[in-house]
């Protein structure tokens, strides 16, 4: 789905992707804990691609990360800032394109990159650009955690991504963990087979 769809969806308040089941929240919390294992607070800089209204960015900030969230939809970014203010955490949100992180003011030294389904919606050219931009801002010891759907033709819905798609977009990285999504999905989405992939530099 294109950027105009998300601008329209946020404008009218249609955001079903932000309705988070308890099982998903529990799994993401466990995946965050895996990233934090062996580290001391503050954990360093974290970046969320396609942050929406900032649910996961705010949680990362609450856990001790220095967070920047980026999203193309200004209304979503404003909602994320409001969420952070209400939660009493210091997180920065920028309106910008994930294919131009440096142009949006994202600084280098990022230790952890989170992408909850944003990669799904990008074409091959955009995915390659995201890979280059993440390379440019990520610390040498950084990790990337992405939630992607299985590749398939789905009409207007995102086509998803394969392991090969991820490795093509991030040629200097390797997949070192793959975890199935554990929350129950609505019936129309049960064939998407979402998976969490963790990437680190090769």
N, C-alpha and C positions, 0 to 999 in steps of 0.2 A: 504494500500500500504506500502511496506517495505522501510527500510532506503536506500537501494541501489537505489530504484526508485527516491527518492528525490535527492540523490547525482547526479544521472544521469540527472535529470530534471534541476537542477541548473547549471550543467556543460554545458548543451546545451542551456540554457536560456529559458526553457519551464516552465513558472510559472503563469498559468492562475489564481491560487488561490490568487495571489497578485494584481490582477486587481480589485480594490475596487470601487463599484458603490457609487455614492454620497449618496444614501439613507442609505447604510451600514455605511458610515463614520459618517453621522448625528446621526444614532442610537447609535453607539459606543460612540460618544462624549457625548450623553445624559446619557448613562449608566456610563461613567466615572464621569460625574457631580453628579450623584446619590451617587457614592462612596465618593465624596469629600464634600458632603453637611454636614455642621456642623463642618468641620475640618479647620484648619489653615495651610497655607503653611509654611514650606515644609510639605507635607502630610505624608512622611515616605517612607519606602522601598516598591517597587513594583517589582514583578517578572513576566515575560512573558514566558510561556512554549511553546516551538516550535515557537520561535519568527520570523523565516524566515529572511527576510532582514530588519526587525526592524521597520516597519511602525508604529505599535501601541506602541512599546516601546519608540520610539522617541516622539510620541504625548504625552505619559504620562510624559516624562521628560520635555517637553515644558510646561506642566500644573503644574509642581512643585513636581513631584515624583522623588525619588532616584531609578533609574531603573536598574535592571539586566535582560537581555534577554538570554535565553539558547536555543540552537538548535544543532541538531546532524550533520548538514551539514556545514563543515568549510567554503565553499564558501558563503553560506548564512550569516554566522557570519561576514565574512569580508565585505560583502555588508552592513550589519547592522552598523558596525563600521564606514564605509564611510558615510552612511546616517546621523548618529549622528554628525559626524564631519562637514558635509555640513550644517546641521541645527544649529550648534553651541551649542549643548547640551551635558551635561556630562552624558552619559549612558554607562554601562559596558555590554559587550556581551561575552559569553563564549561558546566554542564548547564543548558540553557534552550531556549526556543522561538524559532526564527528569525523568527517574527511579532511578537516582543516583545524586540528586541535591547536597548533601553534598560532594560527591566525586568530583563534578565539581567545588567546591569552593563557592557554594551559602551559604551565612551566614544566621544565624537565625535573627529573628525580622521582617520578611516580613509582611507588613500590608495588601497587596492586591496582589492576584495572578490572572493573566489573561491567559486564554487558548482559543484561537480562532481555534477550530476544531482539535487540537492535540489529545485530548482524544479519538476522533472518531477512530483513526488509531491504537490504542493499543489493545492488547489482555487482557484477564482478569488478568493474572499474572502481566503484565506491569501496568495495571490500579491500582492494589492493591499496587504496589511498588510506584507509583506516590503519592497515598494517604498517604502512610507512610512517604515519603520524604517531602511532603507538611506539614504534621503534625509536622515534626522535625524542619522545618525552619520558620513556620508561627508564628506570634505573637498571643497571646490568643484572641485578638480582631480582628483578620484578617478576610477577606472575600475572596471568590474565585468566579470568574466569568468565566463561560464556555459556548462556543457555540458548540452545538452538534446536529447531525442529528437524525431523528427518526430511530429506529432500523428496519433493513430490510436486505434481501439478495440482494446484488448489484454486484455480480461478483467481479471484481478487485477493485471496489470502497469501501470506508470504510463502515463497517456495522452499524455505528451510535451507539447511546447509549440511554438507558431509564433512567427514574428517579431512578429506582431500581439499575441500573448499577452504577449510581453516588453515591448512598447511600452505596452500598457495597464497593466501592473504598475509600469512605471517611466516615468510620463508626462513627467518632467522630463529624460529621457535620450534619447540617440540611439544607434543601432547603427552603429559605425564600422568593424567588421571581422566577417567571418563565415568560419570555417575548418572544412572537413570533418574529421571524426575519422579519423585515418589508420591506427589499429591494426586488425588483423583481428578480427572479432567471431565468437563461437560461432554455429553455424548457426541456432539458434532466434531469434537476435537480429539477423540480418543485414538485416531490413527496418526497423530503427528509425532508420537514417540519422542518427546523432548528429552534432551540430555545435557548435562553439565560437562563442559570440557575445561580442563585446567592446562594452560600453556606456560612454559618457561623457556628461557633462551637456550638455544642449542649449544 
